[in-house]
Structure formats: C-alpha cells, structure tokens
C-alpha cells in the first residue's frame, strides 16, 4: 500500500521538508524524545516499535518506500513520544511538518487527497486491532503479506514474528503450511 | 473525547443524514452485511465488535454521545463488513454518508476540521494497538477511563473486561488496587 505515489507530493505538502539519510541500524527517534517527527520513506526501510516495561520489543509498523511513519498519538495529543523509529536498511527520508497536511496554501483537492490518506490509514489500523484481538496467527500472517507484499524477503523472520505477536517457531510452521497448500 | 461537538455539524457534513432510533439490544449492523454505515451517536451508547472463528466476542470500540462509529476497513477497502454494531442503551443516531466528509460543498475550513478528526482517531487507534501489544492490564484500564470517562457506570464490568482483553476477575482486582491507592 503506497500512501504517497511520489516524493514530490511531500514537497508539495511541505516545501520546507528536508532530506536526510541514515545507515542501517541507526535510530531516528526514541521514546521520550521531545519532538515527534513525521517521516516519509524515499528509499529503504524503517520500523516503529515500543519497548514495554519488561524490556520486550513490540513492532507497531514497518515503513518501506512511499510509506509515512510517525507517532500519531504524540503528535495529536501532545503526549510524550512512545515510538522508537529505526532503520532496517540504509534509508533516505523526507522529514516534513505534519501540520502542513491541511495548510493554507494547498488546494481543496490536495487537502481531500491527504485526508483520504488518513482515512486509509485508519482502515489499516482498524484491521491491525481486529487482527491482534481475534485472528488466528495464519490470518495475521496473510494480513502482513497483503499489507507489505514487498517485505517478506527484506525482514528477518524473527521481526515478522514479533510484528504478528507469535514465536519464530510458530511462524515457521505457518509458512510451511502455506507452502504445502500452494497458496 | 467528543469527536463532533454538535449533531448540527453532521448535518453540515451531510445534509441528507437521517435520524434513526433503536432500542437497547438491537443490532444495527452485522458482519457480512453489504453496506457499511457511518453512524453518529446523538443520544445513547453503541458498541462495535467482532466474533472470532471460535464464536468469541471482541469489543473494538464503544461509542457514547458525540462519537462516530463505522467499519473503516470495509468503507475504505471495499471489504466485507467485519464489525457488528449494537445498542447498549436506547439510542438515537444520525446515519450519514462517510464520503461527504470531503465533499464539494464544504469550505476549506470544514474539510480541515473533518481531517483533524480523522487524525485524532488515528491517535486513539495507535494507542489501542500499543496497549494491546505491550501494556499491563492496569494501564489498559486507565486508558479506558481516560478515553471513555463517562462509561464505567454505563457498561457491565464483563464488557469492560472484554474490551481490555482480560477476565472480569482480573478487572475486579485492578479496580480494588486503584481504589486502595486512592487514584
């Protein structure tokens, strides 16, 4: 699911957006940081995650090319940042001002387009909540594949398992089941 | 969190929105229905939920006065409806066309306002995902209280427990802990 077709669209939203490059493994944002960032991925792959009180990582989203990643809760409710964002590959991003999505200079058509993007993300998040609550692990894996078709070979299996909330062993079982059934 | 301050705002969004009333216990929408509805609660209390493959209910959201409830996934991706919506109290609603949020006739200011509402909901949903993934039950209960301050006395304890993904016994323990600590 590409949220934005072209990096130029981000520059239209926020002409003062800045390009930054990061190396694989670099952390762009940490829980507790002051200023939540909104990040468009030009090239590469980011991950957002939390670390719970027991020190365990939980992956919230992956963000490959043309995805946007940010801490919507921190941005919207002026809450402390909860999400870590780091690089799973060397990555080039555009960092832009989230408030620009509906700024004065944009045409009504642009604003509607940005709003539809938010609505689309709502659909994705609803699906994620329902999956976490009530779906068998195999359905969650198929949701992962349909949301991120380009990622299975770019992400370590243990991270996919973390995203799904299952063990790497359970993921391995699911993958062989799918392979055998020919889906 | 009131998403809309006044029912008149919905009529501004969609002048052809229709008022309907339902009795406590009535089901407004079922999984598998054809046409996903977007529903603003004028008076009363709705609940959206799924029933998993084992027949177990999982509550997605509550919607008291001034909240909007709908199946964003079905609406946005033309997917089959997954969410049941039913009435926990006698309820009066306005059913409106979700596509009207960004329709032609609205001013730029109205569209921006509606878009901010979507963004706010994104923040709420992000919090829900992070809670489901990595928070102790007591934190989840406090999130419930801050999101729905008016609800603890309007909803049976077992439903609050379902929303939190814990047993009614665990909820009872949490409530007495909070009462003892004076928070």
Interface residues (C-beta under 8 A of the other chain):
Chain A: X50 X51 X52 X53 X56 X58 X60 X71 X72 X73 X75 X76 X77 X82 X101 X102 X108 X111 X112 X114 X115 X116 X118 X119 X120 X121 X122 X123 X124 X125 X126 X127 X128 X129 X130 X132 X133 X134 X135 X136 X165
Chain B: X50 X51 X52 X53 X56 X58 X60 X71 X72 X73 X75 X76 X77 X82 X83 X101 X102 X108 X111 X112 X114 X115 X116 X118 X119 X120 X121 X122 X123 X124 X125 X126 X127 X128 X129 X130 X132 X133 X134 X135 X136 X165
